[in-house]
Amino acid sequence: MINNDEILATIATDLATEERISISKMLELISSAEDPESVVQELDTIEGGLLHLLISKYDDLDMLLAFLAVYSKSINPNQVENGETVLHRLAKDDQLELTTILLSGELEFAEKPNLYIVDDQGSVPDALAGVNTAPIFKQALKNDFVERVVLVQSWAPDSIFNYLMDTNQFDILDFETPKNSVVNALAEKDGLISKDGTIGGHLDFVNNLYSDDFVDRPHTHWTWNTLCQANIGGSWEDAPVAVLEPLSSFNNVEGIAPYDTTIMGPHRLSDQAIILVPQADVQRVTARLKENGTFAGQIKGYAANLSLRDAVRAEISASYPQAAKLVNSNGREISQVVINKGGNNAAANGYNYINGYFNTVSMEINGTVKPLMTGASNASLPAYREYGQGKHVGMHNGSVSDIEKNPIFKVLKEVSKEPNKISTNLTHFIGKEGARDVNELCSVKAYSSYQALHAYDQSTGAHDFAEYLLKKAIIADFRAYHQQNNNPQPLKTEQLRAMVDESYGALKAALNNITTATPDLTAYRAILAETHTKVLTPPKIMEKSVKFSIWSQEPSQLSSELAKDIDADNAGAVENDGVVNPLDNNVKVNM
């Protein structure tokens, strides 16, 4: 082993005097030291830092990359020389290879490369990037943006109290101290978080499709890096529990706004998640979710003299130090702002109390403040706009997934929960026969939402909800047909599943034709009739019959039942030239 001081003296001399440095020789020399890491750390104290010198004088790129692969942990890439960091220099020189390796995340440096630091001219690195490096910076900023956001969910005591009342969970209600009911629900029941750490388990669209229920609010709601602020819908200052989870851990991010980020469907909390509860309740929540469950994250208590807002801010600072600070138009950190119930201090804090958002929000990262958002939906930060592509940016009631107040979906919800009510709502279902206003049909409305939801990216989970809605409407149509066919017994789950599986594609095509070409329900009803007959007819009878097939390209003989139905339909059909769009006109079709 060679003495560290001797090696430092040799390398320092070379760095100071040589135009080009042999990286292989340097690597060999440092590797022979008693403590190689301390040698590199000492060299990094040279003015401007070691990385600046290496990039200026390296003789072989591959060897430089090999050196960084071994010793990057001892090198700070954010040191400044001549008013700029290494990233500024690489951006100006448009050096693709080194920029890529520094921003790829493959190397672990003493500090993460700072994408937001400004040079002596006030420019951030990506503003200086050339043609080759601009895409690298763009992707790195998008990736970094995600790492800066920790999503926070909490439950207002009055909302949970009402939920427990509505679901007859009176045994865990605390009438004297309603916020205790929230902790009781978490410690004793599956409604808020299941034993495996899943939030929103009731939003499992696939497994709940054939249950007598209906999801009209398909997402959970989260805020960024702080507890939700009070608005006209309620206050969260008395909430006793908060869930923290990095944005990077989520799939199915449908809406992305600091004041309301929506996660479509269920989410199983990761090992990065933290559930904050009052210190006195840690053990019983831990018993259920950890000792008797498989929640992978941590359950932490906070002191009784702390508000939940203060506890959330402290925990994010300690456990997620990479999280950005959000600041309002006054430059005040939003996590320290408490909007009073009633909103009498909202205007002074630049807050829209009616709708629940700050009029101007900036993001402070490593001391650099960047405009993030103005108003309800105007994303200012380029990385935020990039991440928001294919998602909903804005208030959730502006999203096409926000259907709970729509009167037609209210009918679909009612009959999904209580199928016996279809008979009193037949005008909303295509069924077997009868005049229909196309604009009042659940399946037509569901198909319209299906198309709108498909405008979002598939990664948002919106496509899954679109299929759920459409299939729920089709299920109701089959039930309506079944009732109109005078069947005394309701359809069983497996029969409905078989009918939907058999005809989904054909019914969807028929709905497309109804909504874009002609509001004629004949083809749709023929599919309902044939599928209904096929599923409910014993196989041996089906083998002997010559049946009409809506999928067949060849002429075929209709069964007597179907022939009679279609003849009756055709007798009352209204001619249409194919121009009328029933979604835009109050078209009634007599069938």
C-alpha positions as CSV (number, residue, x, y, z in Angstrom):
1,M,0.0,0.0,0.0
2,I,1.2,3.5,-0.8
3,N,0.8,6.3,1.6
4,N,-2.3,8.5,0.9
5,D,-0.3,11.7,1.1
6,E,2.1,10.6,-1.6
7,I,-0.7,9.6,-3.9
8,L,-2.5,12.9,-3.3
9,A,0.7,14.9,-4.1
10,T,1.3,13.0,-7.3
11,I,-2.2,13.3,-8.6
12,A,-2.6,17.0,-7.6
13,T,0.6,17.8,-9.5
14,D,-0.7,16.1,-12.6
15,L,-4.1,17.8,-12.4
16,A,-2.4,21.2,-12.0
17,T,0.2,20.8,-14.8
18,E,-0.9,18.2,-17.4
19,E,-3.2,19.1,-20.3
20,R,-4.4,15.5,-20.4
21,I,-4.6,13.1,-17.5
22,S,-4.2,9.3,-17.9
23,I,-7.4,8.1,-16.2
24,S,-6.1,4.5,-16.2
25,K,-2.9,5.6,-14.4
26,M,-4.9,7.6,-11.9
27,L,-7.3,4.8,-11.3
28,E,-4.4,2.4,-10.7
29,L,-2.6,4.8,-8.4
30,I,-5.7,5.5,-6.3
31,S,-6.6,1.8,-6.0
32,S,-3.2,1.2,-4.5
33,A,-3.8,3.6,-1.6
34,E,-4.4,2.6,1.9
35,D,-7.9,4.3,1.8
36,P,-8.9,5.0,-1.9
37,E,-12.2,6.6,-1.0
38,S,-10.6,9.2,1.3
39,V,-8.1,10.0,-1.5
40,V,-10.9,10.8,-3.9
41,Q,-12.8,12.7,-1.3
42,E,-9.7,14.8,-0.6
43,L,-9.2,15.4,-4.3
44,D,-12.8,16.6,-4.6
45,T,-12.0,19.5,-2.2
46,I,-9.8,21.1,-4.9
47,E,-11.4,24.3,-6.0
48,G,-14.3,23.6,-8.4
49,G,-14.3,19.9,-7.5
50,L,-12.7,16.8,-9.0
51,L,-15.4,16.2,-11.7
52,H,-14.7,19.6,-13.3
53,L,-11.0,18.7,-13.6
54,L,-11.6,15.2,-14.9
55,I,-14.0,16.4,-17.6
56,S,-11.5,19.1,-18.7
57,K,-8.5,16.7,-18.9
58,Y,-9.6,13.1,-19.4
59,D,-7.8,11.1,-22.1
60,D,-10.2,8.2,-22.5
61,L,-14.0,8.4,-22.1
62,D,-14.4,4.7,-21.3
63,M,-11.8,4.9,-18.6
64,L,-13.4,8.0,-17.1
65,L,-16.8,6.2,-16.9
66,A,-15.0,3.2,-15.3
67,F,-13.4,5.6,-12.7
68,L,-16.8,7.2,-11.9
69,A,-18.4,3.7,-11.6
70,V,-16.0,3.0,-8.8
71,Y,-15.7,6.3,-7.0
72,S,-18.8,8.4,-7.8
73,K,-20.0,8.2,-4.1
74,S,-17.0,10.3,-3.1
75,I,-17.6,13.0,-5.7
76,N,-20.0,16.0,-5.5
77,P,-21.2,16.9,-9.0
78,N,-22.7,20.2,-7.9
79,Q,-19.6,22.1,-7.2
80,V,-19.1,25.3,-9.0
81,E,-16.2,26.5,-11.2
82,N,-16.2,29.8,-13.0
83,G,-19.9,30.3,-12.0
84,E,-21.2,27.0,-13.4
85,T,-21.7,23.4,-12.4
86,V,-20.6,20.4,-14.4
87,L,-24.2,20.0,-15.8
88,H,-24.1,23.6,-17.1
89,R,-20.8,22.8,-18.9
90,L,-22.0,19.6,-20.4
91,A,-25.2,21.2,-21.5
92,K,-23.3,24.1,-23.2
93,D,-20.9,21.6,-24.8
94,D,-23.8,19.3,-25.8
95,Q,-21.8,16.3,-24.5
96,L,-24.3,13.4,-24.9
97,E,-22.4,10.5,-23.4
98,L,-21.4,12.2,-20.1
99,T,-24.7,14.0,-19.7
100,T,-26.5,10.7,-20.2
101,I,-24.4,8.9,-17.6
102,L,-24.7,11.7,-15.0
103,L,-28.5,11.9,-15.3
104,S,-29.3,8.3,-15.8
105,G,-29.3,7.5,-12.1
106,E,-26.9,4.6,-12.7
107,L,-24.1,6.4,-10.6
108,E,-24.6,7.3,-7.0
109,F,-22.8,10.6,-6.3
110,A,-22.2,12.2,-2.9
111,E,-25.1,14.5,-4.0
112,K,-27.8,14.0,-6.6
113,P,-27.0,16.2,-9.6
114,N,-28.9,19.4,-9.2
115,L,-31.0,20.2,-12.2
116,Y,-32.3,23.5,-10.8
117,I,-29.2,25.3,-9.8
118,V,-28.5,28.5,-11.7
119,D,-25.1,29.7,-13.1
120,D,-23.7,33.2,-12.7
121,Q,-26.0,34.2,-15.6
122,G,-29.1,33.0,-13.9
123,S,-29.6,30.0,-16.2
124,V,-30.5,26.4,-15.3
125,P,-28.6,23.6,-17.1
126,D,-31.4,22.5,-19.4
127,A,-31.8,26.0,-20.7
128,L,-28.3,25.7,-22.2
129,A,-28.7,22.2,-23.6
130,G,-28.0,21.6,-27.3
131,V,-29.7,19.3,-29.8
132,N,-28.2,16.2,-28.4
133,T,-28.6,16.8,-24.7
134,A,-32.0,18.6,-24.6
135,P,-34.0,15.3,-24.7
136,I,-31.8,13.9,-21.9
137,F,-32.5,16.9,-19.7
138,K,-36.2,16.8,-20.5
139,Q,-36.5,13.2,-19.4
140,A,-34.3,13.8,-16.3
141,L,-36.5,16.7,-15.2
142,K,-39.6,14.6,-15.7
143,N,-38.2,11.8,-13.6
144,D,-37.0,14.3,-11.0
145,F,-40.4,16.0,-10.8
146,V,-42.0,12.7,-9.7
147,E,-39.4,12.2,-7.0
148,R,-40.3,15.6,-5.5
149,V,-43.9,14.8,-4.8
150,V,-45.2,12.9,-1.8
151,L,-48.9,12.2,-1.9
152,V,-50.9,12.7,1.3
153,Q,-54.4,11.3,2.1
154,S,-56.4,11.9,5.2
155,W,-60.0,11.5,6.3
156,A,-62.2,14.2,7.7
157,P,-63.9,13.0,10.9
158,D,-67.4,14.2,9.7
159,S,-67.1,12.3,6.4
160,I,-66.0,9.1,8.1
161,F,-68.7,9.5,10.7
162,N,-71.3,9.7,7.9
163,Y,-69.7,6.8,6.1
164,L,-69.9,4.6,9.2
165,M,-73.5,5.6,9.8
166,D,-74.5,4.8,6.2
167,T,-72.8,1.4,6.3
168,N,-74.3,0.5,9.7
169,Q,-70.9,0.2,11.5
170,F,-72.3,1.7,14.7
171,D,-70.0,-0.5,16.9
172,I,-67.0,1.7,16.1
173,L,-68.7,5.1,16.2
174,D,-67.5,7.5,18.8
175,F,-70.4,10.0,19.2
176,E,-68.5,12.2,21.8
177,T,-65.3,12.5,19.9
178,P,-66.0,11.8,16.2
179,K,-62.3,11.8,15.1
180,N,-61.8,8.7,17.3
181,S,-64.1,7.0,14.8
182,V,-61.5,7.4,12.1
183,V,-58.9,5.6,14.1
184,N,-61.4,2.9,15.1
185,A,-62.2,2.4,11.4
186,L,-58.5,2.1,10.6
187,A,-57.7,-0.2,13.6
188,E,-60.7,-2.5,13.3
189,K,-62.2,-2.5,9.8
190,D,-61.2,-2.9,6.2
191,G,-63.1,0.1,4.8
192,L,-60.2,2.6,4.9
193,I,-57.2,0.4,4.5
194,S,-57.3,-3.4,4.1
195,K,-55.0,-5.7,6.0
196,D,-52.6,-6.0,3.0
197,G,-52.3,-2.2,2.9
198,T,-54.7,-1.5,0.1
199,I,-56.5,1.8,-0.1
200,G,-59.6,1.9,-2.3
201,G,-60.2,-1.8,-2.3
202,H,-63.9,-1.2,-3.2
203,L,-62.7,0.3,-6.5
204,D,-61.6,-3.1,-7.9
205,F,-63.5,-2.8,-11.2
206,V,-62.9,-6.3,-12.5
207,N,-63.7,-8.3,-9.4
208,N,-66.7,-6.1,-8.4
209,L,-68.3,-5.9,-11.9
210,Y,-71.0,-8.4,-11.2
211,S,-71.8,-7.4,-7.6
212,D,-75.0,-5.6,-6.8
213,D,-73.1,-2.3,-6.4
214,F,-72.0,0.6,-8.5
215,V,-68.8,2.7,-8.4
216,D,-69.6,6.3,-9.4
217,R,-66.5,7.8,-7.7
218,P,-63.7,5.6,-9.1
219,H,-60.7,7.2,-7.5
220,T,-59.1,8.1,-4.2
221,H,-58.0,11.7,-3.6
222,W,-54.6,12.9,-2.5
223,T,-52.7,16.2,-2.1
224,W,-49.0,17.1,-2.6
225,N,-46.6,17.3,0.3
226,T,-49.1,18.6,2.8
227,L,-52.4,18.0,4.4
228,C,-55.5,19.0,2.4
229,Q,-56.6,22.6,3.0
230,A,-60.1,23.5,4.2
231,N,-62.6,24.3,1.5
232,I,-66.4,24.6,1.0
233,G,-66.6,20.8,1.2
234,G,-65.1,20.6,4.7
235,S,-62.0,20.8,6.8
236,W,-59.2,18.4,7.5
237,E,-57.6,20.2,10.5
238,D,-59.2,17.7,12.9
239,A,-58.3,14.6,10.9
240,P,-56.3,12.2,13.2
241,V,-54.7,10.0,10.5
242,A,-52.7,10.7,7.3
243,V,-51.2,8.4,4.7
244,L,-47.9,9.4,3.0
245,E,-46.7,7.7,-0.2
246,P,-44.3,8.9,-2.9
247,L,-45.9,9.7,-6.2
248,S,-43.4,7.4,-7.9
249,S,-45.0,4.4,-6.1
250,F,-48.4,4.9,-7.8
251,N,-49.9,3.4,-10.9
252,N,-53.2,4.7,-12.4
253,V,-52.6,8.4,-11.7
254,E,-55.6,9.8,-13.5
255,G,-55.7,13.4,-12.3
256,I,-52.6,15.3,-11.3
257,A,-53.0,18.6,-9.4
258,P,-51.3,19.8,-6.1
259,Y,-54.6,20.2,-4.4
260,D,-56.3,17.0,-5.8
261,T,-54.5,14.1,-7.3
262,T,-56.8,11.2,-8.2
263,I,-55.7,7.6,-8.2
264,M,-58.0,5.4,-10.3
265,G,-59.0,2.1,-8.7
266,P,-57.3,0.4,-5.7
267,H,-53.7,1.1,-4.6
268,R,-51.6,-1.2,-2.4
269,L,-49.3,0.9,-0.3
270,S,-45.6,0.3,-0.9
271,D,-42.8,-0.2,1.6
272,Q,-42.1,3.5,1.2
273,A,-45.5,4.4,2.7
274,I,-46.0,5.9,6.1
275,I,-49.3,5.9,8.1
276,L,-49.3,8.7,10.7
277,V,-51.6,8.1,13.7
278,P,-51.8,9.5,17.2
279,Q,-49.1,8.1,19.4
280,A,-51.6,6.4,21.7
281,D,-53.1,4.4,18.8
282,V,-49.9,3.1,17.2
283,Q,-50.1,-0.3,18.8
284,R,-53.6,-1.2,17.8
285,V,-53.2,0.0,14.2
286,T,-49.9,-1.9,14.0
287,A,-51.6,-5.1,15.4
288,R,-54.1,-5.1,12.6
289,L,-52.0,-4.0,9.6
290,K,-48.5,-5.4,10.5
291,E,-48.9,-8.2,13.0
292,N,-52.1,-9.6,11.5
293,G,-51.7,-8.1,8.1
294,T,-49.2,-7.6,5.3
295,F,-48.9,-3.8,5.1
296,A,-45.3,-3.2,3.9
297,G,-44.8,0.4,5.0
298,Q,-44.4,2.0,8.4
299,I,-46.9,3.1,11.1
300,K,-45.7,6.0,13.1
301,G,-47.1,8.0,15.9
302,Y,-47.1,11.7,16.5
303,A,-47.3,13.6,19.8
304,A,-50.6,14.7,21.2
305,N,-49.5,18.4,21.3
306,L,-48.9,18.3,17.5
307,S,-51.6,19.0,14.9
308,L,-51.8,16.5,12.1
309,R,-50.7,19.2,9.6
310,D,-47.5,19.9,11.7
311,A,-46.9,16.1,12.0
312,V,-47.2,15.6,8.3
313,R,-44.8,18.5,7.5
314,A,-42.2,17.1,10.0
315,E,-42.5,13.6,8.8
316,I,-42.1,14.5,5.1
317,S,-39.0,16.6,6.0
318,A,-37.5,13.7,7.9
319,S,-38.4,10.7,5.8
320,Y,-38.7,12.2,2.3
321,P,-36.0,14.9,2.2
322,Q,-36.1,15.1,-1.6
323,A,-39.7,16.4,-1.5
324,A,-40.2,19.9,-2.8
325,K,-41.6,22.7,-0.8
326,L,-44.8,24.3,-2.2
327,V,-45.2,28.0,-1.8
328,N,-48.1,30.4,-2.4
329,S,-48.2,33.8,-4.0
330,N,-46.9,35.3,-0.7
331,G,-43.8,33.1,-0.8
332,R,-45.1,31.2,2.2
333,E,-44.7,27.5,2.5
334,I,-48.2,26.0,1.9
335,S,-47.7,23.2,4.5
336,Q,-47.5,26.0,7.2
337,V,-50.7,27.7,6.1
338,V,-53.9,26.8,7.9
339,I,-57.0,28.0,6.0
340,N,-59.8,28.6,8.5
341,K,-63.1,26.8,8.2
342,G,-65.3,29.4,6.5
343,G,-62.3,30.8,4.6
344,N,-62.0,34.2,6.3
345,N,-58.2,34.2,5.8
346,A,-58.3,32.6,2.3
347,A,-57.9,35.8,0.2
348,A,-54.9,36.9,2.3
349,N,-53.2,33.6,1.4
350,G,-54.1,33.7,-2.3
351,Y,-56.5,30.8,-1.8
352,N,-59.7,30.0,-3.6
353,Y,-61.9,28.7,-0.8
354,I,-64.9,27.8,-2.9
355,N,-63.0,25.5,-5.1
356,G,-60.1,24.6,-2.8
357,Y,-56.8,25.6,-4.5
358,F,-54.1,28.3,-4.2
359,N,-54.3,30.8,-7.1
360,T,-50.5,30.6,-7.6
361,V,-48.2,27.7,-6.6
362,S,-44.5,27.5,-6.9
363,M,-42.1,24.6,-6.2
364,E,-39.0,25.2,-4.2
365,I,-36.2,22.6,-4.9
366,N,-32.8,22.9,-3.4
367,G,-33.3,26.6,-2.8
368,T,-34.5,27.3,-6.3
369,V,-38.1,28.5,-6.7
370,K,-39.9,27.5,-10.0
371,P,-43.4,28.5,-11.0
372,L,-45.6,25.4,-10.8
373,M,-49.2,26.3,-11.4
374,T,-51.7,29.1,-11.7
375,G,-55.4,28.8,-11.3
376,A,-57.2,25.5,-11.3
377,S,-55.4,23.9,-14.3
378,N,-52.6,26.0,-15.8
379,A,-49.4,24.0,-15.3
380,S,-46.3,26.3,-15.5
381,L,-43.4,24.0,-14.8
382,P,-42.4,22.2,-18.1
383,A,-41.7,18.9,-16.2
384,Y,-45.2,19.1,-14.7
385,R,-46.8,19.6,-18.1
386,E,-44.8,16.7,-19.5
387,Y,-45.9,14.4,-16.6
388,G,-49.5,15.6,-17.1
389,Q,-49.7,14.5,-20.7
390,G,-52.5,12.0,-21.1
391,K,-53.8,12.8,-17.6
392,H,-56.4,15.2,-16.2
393,V,-54.9,18.4,-14.9
394,G,-57.3,20.4,-12.8
395,M,-60.3,20.0,-10.5
396,H,-61.6,16.5,-10.4
397,N,-65.1,17.7,-11.2
398,G,-63.8,18.7,-14.6
399,S,-62.6,15.1,-15.3
400,V,-64.7,12.8,-17.5
401,S,-64.5,10.3,-14.7
402,D,-66.5,12.5,-12.5
403,I,-70.0,11.0,-13.1
404,E,-71.6,10.7,-9.7
405,K,-74.0,13.7,-10.2
406,N,-75.1,12.7,-13.7
407,P,-78.8,11.8,-13.6
408,I,-78.5,8.9,-16.1
409,F,-75.7,7.3,-14.1
410,K,-77.7,7.8,-11.0
411,V,-80.3,5.5,-12.5
412,L,-77.7,3.0,-13.5
413,K,-76.3,3.1,-9.9
414,E,-79.8,2.5,-8.5
415,V,-80.7,-0.5,-10.7
416,S,-77.2,-2.0,-10.2
417,K,-77.6,-1.9,-6.5
418,E,-81.3,-3.0,-6.7
419,P,-81.9,-4.9,-10.0
420,N,-85.6,-5.3,-9.2
421,K,-86.0,-1.5,-9.9
422,I,-85.2,-2.0,-13.6
423,S,-88.9,-2.6,-14.3
424,T,-89.8,1.0,-13.1
425,N,-86.9,2.5,-15.1
426,L,-87.3,0.7,-18.5
427,T,-87.1,3.9,-20.5
428,H,-83.4,4.1,-19.6
429,F,-82.6,0.6,-21.0
430,I,-82.8,-0.7,-24.5
431,G,-84.3,-4.0,-23.4
432,K,-86.5,-6.1,-25.7
433,E,-89.0,-3.6,-27.1
434,G,-90.6,-0.2,-26.7
435,A,-90.0,3.4,-27.7
436,R,-86.8,5.0,-26.3
437,D,-85.2,8.4,-26.2
438,V,-81.6,7.5,-27.1
439,N,-80.2,10.4,-25.1
440,E,-81.8,8.9,-21.9
441,L,-80.4,5.4,-22.4
442,C,-77.8,4.2,-19.8
443,S,-75.8,2.2,-22.4
444,V,-75.6,5.2,-24.8
445,K,-74.4,7.4,-22.0
446,A,-71.9,4.8,-20.8
447,Y,-70.6,4.4,-24.3
448,S,-70.2,8.2,-24.6
449,S,-68.1,8.2,-21.3
450,Y,-66.2,5.1,-22.5
451,Q,-65.0,7.1,-25.5
452,A,-64.2,10.1,-23.5
453,L,-62.2,8.1,-20.9
454,H,-60.2,6.6,-23.7
455,A,-58.8,10.0,-24.4
456,Y,-56.7,9.6,-21.3
457,D,-53.6,7.5,-21.4
458,Q,-54.0,3.8,-20.6
459,S,-51.6,4.2,-17.7
460,T,-54.2,6.3,-15.8
461,G,-56.5,3.4,-15.3
462,A,-59.3,5.3,-17.0
463,H,-59.7,2.6,-19.7
464,D,-60.5,0.1,-17.0
465,F,-63.2,2.3,-15.6
466,A,-64.5,2.9,-19.1
467,E,-65.0,-0.8,-19.6
468,Y,-66.6,-1.2,-16.1
469,L,-69.1,1.5,-16.9
470,L,-70.0,0.1,-20.3
471,K,-70.3,-3.4,-19.0
472,K,-72.5,-2.3,-16.1
473,A,-74.9,-0.7,-18.6
474,I,-74.9,-3.8,-20.7
475,I,-75.6,-5.9,-17.7
476,A,-78.6,-3.7,-16.9
477,D,-79.8,-4.0,-20.6
478,F,-79.7,-7.8,-20.3
479,R,-81.7,-7.7,-17.1
480,A,-84.2,-5.4,-18.8
481,Y,-84.5,-7.8,-21.7
482,H,-84.9,-10.7,-19.3
483,Q,-87.7,-9.0,-17.4
484,Q,-89.5,-8.0,-20.6
485,N,-89.3,-11.6,-21.7
486,N,-91.5,-12.5,-18.7
487,N,-88.9,-14.6,-17.0
488,P,-90.0,-15.2,-13.3
489,Q,-86.4,-15.7,-12.0
490,P,-83.7,-13.1,-12.2
491,L,-80.5,-13.8,-14.1
492,K,-77.7,-15.4,-12.1
493,T,-74.2,-13.9,-11.9
494,E,-72.7,-16.6,-14.1
495,Q,-75.4,-16.2,-16.7
496,L,-74.8,-12.5,-16.9
497,R,-71.1,-13.0,-17.1
498,A,-71.5,-15.5,-20.0
499,M,-73.8,-13.1,-21.8
500,V,-71.4,-10.1,-21.4
501,D,-68.4,-12.2,-22.4
502,E,-70.2,-13.6,-25.4
503,S,-71.5,-10.3,-26.8
504,Y,-69.4,-7.4,-25.5
505,G,-67.6,-6.6,-28.7
506,A,-70.7,-6.9,-30.9
507,L,-72.8,-4.7,-28.5
508,K,-70.1,-2.1,-28.3
509,A,-70.0,-2.0,-32.1
510,A,-73.8,-1.6,-32.2
511,L,-73.6,1.3,-29.7
512,N,-71.0,3.0,-31.8
513,N,-73.4,2.8,-34.8
514,I,-76.3,4.1,-32.7
515,T,-74.2,7.1,-31.5
516,T,-72.5,8.0,-34.7
517,A,-74.7,6.8,-37.6
518,T,-78.3,5.9,-36.9
519,P,-80.3,5.7,-33.7
520,D,-81.8,2.4,-34.6
521,L,-81.9,-0.1,-31.8
522,T,-82.7,-3.2,-33.9
523,A,-79.2,-4.6,-34.2
524,Y,-78.5,-4.1,-30.5
525,R,-81.7,-5.8,-29.5
526,A,-81.0,-8.7,-31.9
527,I,-77.7,-9.2,-30.1
528,L,-79.3,-9.2,-26.7
529,A,-82.0,-11.7,-27.9
530,E,-79.6,-14.1,-29.5
531,T,-77.1,-14.0,-26.6
532,H,-79.9,-14.4,-24.1
533,T,-81.2,-17.4,-25.9
534,K,-77.8,-19.0,-26.4
535,V,-76.8,-18.7,-22.8
536,L,-80.1,-19.9,-21.3
537,T,-80.9,-22.7,-23.9
538,P,-79.5,-26.2,-23.0
539,P,-76.7,-27.2,-25.4
540,K,-78.5,-30.2,-27.0
541,I,-81.4,-27.9,-28.0
542,M,-79.0,-25.4,-29.4
543,E,-77.3,-28.1,-31.5
544,K,-80.6,-29.0,-33.2
545,S,-81.7,-25.5,-33.9
546,V,-80.9,-23.4,-37.0
547,K,-80.3,-20.0,-35.4
548,F,-79.7,-16.5,-36.6
549,S,-76.2,-15.3,-35.9
550,I,-75.3,-11.6,-35.7
551,W,-71.7,-12.6,-36.3
552,S,-72.3,-14.7,-39.4
553,Q,-71.5,-13.4,-42.9
554,E,-73.8,-16.0,-44.5
555,P,-77.6,-15.7,-44.8
556,S,-79.2,-17.9,-42.1
557,Q,-82.7,-18.8,-40.9
558,L,-83.9,-17.0,-37.8
559,S,-85.4,-18.9,-34.9
560,S,-89.1,-18.3,-34.6
561,E,-88.7,-16.3,-31.4
562,L,-86.1,-14.0,-32.9
563,A,-87.9,-13.7,-36.2
564,K,-91.1,-12.6,-34.5
565,D,-89.2,-10.1,-32.4
566,I,-87.3,-8.5,-35.3
567,D,-90.4,-8.4,-37.5
568,A,-92.2,-6.6,-34.7
569,D,-89.3,-4.2,-34.3
570,N,-89.0,-3.5,-38.1
571,A,-92.8,-2.8,-38.3
572,G,-92.3,0.2,-35.9
573,A,-88.9,1.3,-37.1
574,V,-88.2,4.9,-38.1
575,E,-86.2,5.5,-41.2
576,N,-83.0,7.4,-40.8
577,D,-80.6,8.8,-43.3
578,G,-77.6,8.1,-41.1
579,V,-76.9,11.8,-40.5
580,V,-78.6,12.4,-37.1
581,N,-76.3,12.0,-34.1
582,P,-78.5,11.0,-31.1
583,L,-76.0,12.4,-28.7
584,D,-76.6,15.9,-30.1
585,N,-80.3,15.7,-30.7
586,N,-83.4,14.8,-28.7
587,V,-84.2,11.8,-30.9
588,K,-86.9,9.4,-29.9
589,V,-87.0,6.1,-31.6
590,N,-90.1,4.0,-31.7
591,M,-89.1,0.4,-31.6
